């Protein structure tokens, strides 16, 4: 840090297992990726190339090389995995990840229906090739999953080999663990946490109010995802009590 301040909470050190920040890259240019890394690298743990953007991103290998030069893990959005799967191209997906040097992979079923045992089978297969993050929850706001089912699905996917289970919210933060307004489904979240360790859950939280909720509930080392590139520094400041919303959170009174 740039100077000394007392009463700052301890953040886990990179490479960290908890307190991770996942940033969503929805189409940054190579120069923008460089700019992001120049200021955000100490505070970012993994970058997701959102949904299916990797397919249409120009100079994809060159951009991935920028992230690689900063030792920054990158993975393709779960929608791309589903796009390969529905076209019966699962093996092609593995090859694409290898060809592009992507060793983090997301397994999701937010856009297509996959029997859960089959989904866990894909997790087991991909674990042989790298780190797997699996997403639980639907992108369909009308599809409400009861808390016991969230817990059951998350536990099964962790058992299958996922390093983290991602709590679905979309890039807008208005489905899954959130209501259409963006408000947290607090009862759902708290019930999940009675059975699933917080360090194994990556909460998609693109909105500031959502980030604040999880910081207050779990602490500065909560795992947060779908963070906009422009919000990385602001989030890190909020994590450690240097933003108005959390200013008094860690002060001794």
VENSUL-V318466 format. One line per field, one symbol per residue. phi: phi as a letter, one per 30 degrees, with the letter a starting at -180 (. if undefined). psi: psi as a letter, one per 20 degrees, with the letter a starting at -180 (. if undefined). Layout:
phi: ???
psi: ???
This chain:
phi: .dacbdhcddddcddccbidcccccckddeddddddddccedcccaccdehcdedcddhddddddedddchcdbbdedddedddddchbeddddddeddcicccbccbbdcbcbedddedddddddddcldcccccjcddddcccdeddeddddddddddkddbccdebidcibbidbdedjdddeddeddeddbcdedcccddbdceddddeddddcjdcddbbhddedcdddddddecicbedcecdcddc
psi: rhrpprlpqoqqqqpqhqkqoppoojkqrghhgggghhhighiphqppoqdkhhhjpqlghhghhgghijkoqqqqqhhgghgggijlkghhgggggghjkojpqporkhhrppphhgghhhggghhiiapppqppqqiohinppqghggggggghhghijphqppopiriilkadjqrhiippngggghggiihpphiipoopmhqghgggghghghrhkqpprkpqhijgggghghhjkkqhhjgjhjpp.
